[in-house]
Amino acid sequence: MGQSLPKCDVRDMSGFPSIATDERTSRDVSNVPEGDIRTSIQHEQRSLVLVRDAAQANNKIEPKLTLAKLRSRLVGIDERVWSKVAEGLRLAGLPD
């Protein structure tokens, strides 16, 4: 039937044993360790808190600031970056 060798005849490429094992070579990549997900969520939450705090502090300095006014001041900002900044500022309560 095909051209395969028995497992006892197949050798590693080097003198060292293969690093890959059945435990390490799972094809199920949808299972991300919960610790990694939790860390990512915590990081995002901290970032939102920082944005909120900064927006509240700025509101005391310049209470009539809006996203439109801020956007007009940031002429050279990349549009993708601005959309993320604007999203965070909206969540922090800065009006459009």
Buried (B, 14 or more C-beta within 10 A) or exposed (E): EEEEEEEEEEEEEEEEEEEEEEEEEEEEEEEEEEEEEEEEEEEEEEEBEEBBEEBEEBBEEEEEBEBEEBBEEEEEEEEEEBEEBBEBBBEBEBEE
